[in-house]
């Protein structure tokens, strides 16, 4: 499912490395959802602080453990 990232926060370990991303997004049908970062690259982008991530597009899927997982769309095709 495609979505737009609306807000997020990142939790960090004591050593300053990012540990988990928490994402609130909106699906194309208007519904909101919560998700975690779906891969390490997404977590690094969320934690970078170099470029704002709000408004970026991505996809969300349900992981094996039942959590929603978000990854950024880098193809520009979504």
Backbone as JSON, one array per atom type, in Angstrom:
{
  "sequence": "XXXXXXXXXXXXXXXXXXXXXXXXXXXXXXXXXXXXXXXXXXXXXXXXXXXXXXXXXXXXXXXXXXXXXXXXXXXXXX",
  "N": [[0.84, -1.19, 0.0], [0.52, 2.21, -0.81], [1.69, 5.21, 0.75], [1.82, 8.35, 2.53], [4.24, 9.8, 4.5], [3.5, 11.25, 7.56], [4.27, 12.03, 10.15], [6.97, 11.36, 12.43], [9.16, 9.67, 14.73], [12.31, 8.94, 16.23], [13.87, 6.5, 18.16], [16.79, 6.29, 20.16], [19.8, 4.47, 20.92], [21.87, 4.28, 23.88], [24.44, 4.83, 23.05], [24.1, 6.6, 21.01], [23.34, 5.69, 18.52], [20.73, 5.05, 16.14], [17.82, 3.22, 17.1], [15.13, 2.46, 16.64], [12.44, 3.3, 14.5], [9.43, 5.19, 14.54], [6.5, 5.58, 12.89], [3.91, 7.63, 11.59], [1.51, 7.53, 9.2], [-0.4, 8.29, 6.19], [-2.71, 6.54, 4.33], [-3.63, 6.1, 0.84], [-6.4, 5.98, 0.8], [-7.11, 7.67, 2.79], [-7.08, 6.84, 5.43], [-5.31, 6.67, 8.54], [-2.27, 5.25, 9.92], [-0.04, 3.38, 12.06], [3.43, 2.57, 12.11], [6.55, 0.76, 12.14], [10.04, 1.27, 11.28], [10.96, -0.39, 8.29], [13.35, -1.33, 7.36], [16.97, -1.09, 7.62], [18.05, 1.01, 6.11], [15.89, 2.8, 5.84], [15.55, 3.5, 8.54], [17.99, 4.85, 8.98], [17.67, 7.04, 7.25], [15.49, 8.34, 8.47], [16.68, 9.1, 10.87], [18.71, 10.81, 10.14], [18.51, 13.67, 10.02], [19.34, 15.48, 8.16], [17.78, 15.99, 5.88], [14.38, 16.81, 5.65], [11.89, 14.38, 6.24], [9.15, 14.23, 6.27], [6.22, 14.01, 4.36], [7.31, 12.5, 2.37], [7.01, 9.66, 0.16], [6.09, 6.21, 0.46], [5.98, 2.66, 1.15], [3.97, 0.33, 2.94], [3.93, -2.64, 4.79], [2.8, -5.7, 6.3], [4.67, -7.24, 8.74], [6.28, -10.42, 9.56], [5.87, -10.71, 12.27], [3.53, -9.39, 12.7], [3.62, -6.64, 12.89], [3.23, -3.37, 11.4], [5.29, -2.31, 8.78], [7.34, 0.16, 7.43], [8.85, 1.41, 4.47], [10.85, 3.67, 2.58], [10.04, 4.87, -0.69], [12.22, 4.67, -3.2], [12.25, 4.58, -5.89], [10.63, 6.37, -7.18], [8.34, 5.71, -8.48], [5.95, 5.33, -7.2]],
  "CA": [[0.0, 0.0, 0.0], [1.25, 3.47, -0.83], [1.33, 6.14, 1.8], [2.62, 9.54, 2.73], [4.7, 9.93, 5.88], [2.98, 12.48, 8.15], [5.15, 12.4, 11.25], [7.78, 10.23, 12.88], [10.17, 9.9, 15.76], [13.32, 7.9, 16.26], [14.47, 6.19, 19.46], [18.23, 6.08, 20.04], [20.52, 3.74, 21.96], [22.71, 5.13, 24.73], [25.65, 5.22, 22.32], [23.75, 7.57, 19.99], [22.9, 5.06, 17.27], [19.27, 4.88, 16.11], [17.4, 1.84, 17.38], [13.8, 2.14, 16.13], [11.64, 4.41, 13.99], [7.99, 5.11, 14.75], [5.97, 6.36, 11.78], [2.49, 7.81, 11.38], [1.31, 7.85, 7.79], [-1.76, 8.29, 5.67], [-2.92, 5.74, 3.12], [-4.34, 6.8, -0.23], [-7.83, 6.04, 1.11], [-7.32, 8.66, 3.84], [-6.89, 6.27, 6.77], [-3.98, 6.76, 9.15], [-1.77, 4.03, 10.52], [1.25, 3.43, 12.74], [4.36, 1.56, 11.63], [7.97, 0.84, 12.48], [10.88, 1.23, 10.09], [10.98, -1.72, 7.71], [14.73, -1.74, 7.07], [18.01, -0.24, 8.2], [18.19, 2.22, 5.28], [14.81, 3.69, 6.24], [15.89, 4.01, 9.87], [19.08, 5.82, 8.84], [17.09, 8.25, 6.65], [14.69, 9.02, 9.49], [17.55, 9.62, 11.92], [19.79, 11.63, 9.61], [18.38, 15.09, 10.36], [19.87, 16.31, 7.08], [16.67, 16.38, 5.02], [13.08, 16.48, 6.24], [11.28, 13.18, 5.67], [7.7, 14.37, 6.23], [5.7, 14.19, 3.02], [7.87, 11.51, 1.45], [6.16, 8.52, -0.13], [6.65, 4.91, 0.77], [5.07, 1.53, 1.19], [3.85, -0.32, 4.24], [3.52, -4.05, 4.72], [2.72, -6.35, 7.61], [5.8, -8.15, 8.94], [6.0, -11.76, 10.08], [5.43, -10.6, 13.66], [2.26, -8.68, 12.76], [3.81, -5.18, 12.92], [3.31, -2.63, 10.14], [6.67, -1.91, 8.49], [7.4, 1.2, 6.41], [10.11, 1.7, 3.78], [10.75, 4.75, 1.61], [10.07, 4.53, -2.11], [13.34, 5.34, -3.86], [12.11, 4.44, -7.35], [9.85, 7.47, -7.74], [7.24, 5.15, -9.27], [4.72, 5.18, -6.43]],
  "C": [[0.88, 1.25, 0.0], [0.79, 4.36, 0.32], [2.22, 7.35, 1.76], [2.97, 9.62, 4.2], [4.21, 11.27, 6.43], [3.81, 12.96, 9.33], [5.9, 11.15, 11.7], [8.65, 10.66, 14.05], [11.12, 8.72, 15.73], [13.82, 7.75, 17.69], [15.94, 5.86, 19.23], [18.76, 5.25, 21.2], [21.36, 4.72, 22.76], [23.97, 5.61, 24.02], [25.37, 6.19, 21.17], [23.33, 7.0, 18.65], [21.38, 4.89, 17.29], [18.89, 3.43, 16.32], [16.05, 1.49, 16.75], [13.12, 3.41, 15.63], [10.16, 4.13, 14.21], [7.34, 6.09, 13.77], [4.46, 6.43, 11.86], [2.34, 8.24, 9.93], [-0.15, 7.85, 7.41], [-1.78, 7.49, 4.38], [-3.65, 6.56, 2.07], [-5.83, 6.91, 0.03], [-8.14, 6.99, 2.26], [-7.13, 8.14, 5.26], [-5.45, 6.46, 7.25], [-3.58, 5.41, 9.72], [-0.45, 4.33, 11.22], [2.13, 2.33, 12.17], [5.73, 1.77, 12.24], [8.76, 0.9, 11.19], [10.99, -0.21, 9.61], [12.36, -2.22, 7.35], [15.71, -0.72, 7.65], [18.18, 1.07, 7.42], [17.13, 3.26, 5.64], [15.09, 4.31, 7.59], [16.97, 5.07, 9.78], [18.57, 7.13, 8.22], [16.29, 9.04, 7.68], [15.56, 9.71, 10.52], [18.56, 10.65, 11.44], [19.7, 13.1, 10.01], [18.87, 16.02, 9.27], [18.74, 16.85, 6.19], [15.37, 15.93, 5.67], [12.44, 15.32, 5.5], [9.76, 13.28, 5.57], [7.26, 14.7, 4.81], [6.26, 13.22, 2.01], [6.92, 10.32, 1.32], [6.88, 7.22, 0.2], [5.6, 3.82, 0.68], [5.07, 0.96, 2.6], [3.38, -1.75, 4.01], [3.45, -4.58, 6.14], [3.85, -7.37, 7.69], [5.35, -9.49, 9.49], [5.47, -11.74, 11.51], [4.15, -9.8, 13.83], [2.39, -7.17, 12.8], [3.74, -4.61, 11.51], [4.74, -2.15, 9.98], [6.66, -0.97, 7.29], [8.79, 1.26, 5.79], [9.84, 2.83, 2.77], [10.75, 4.2, 0.2], [11.19, 5.34, -2.76], [13.2, 5.32, -5.37], [11.43, 5.64, -7.97], [8.64, 7.01, -8.53], [5.94, 5.04, -8.49], [3.78, 6.34, -6.62]]
}
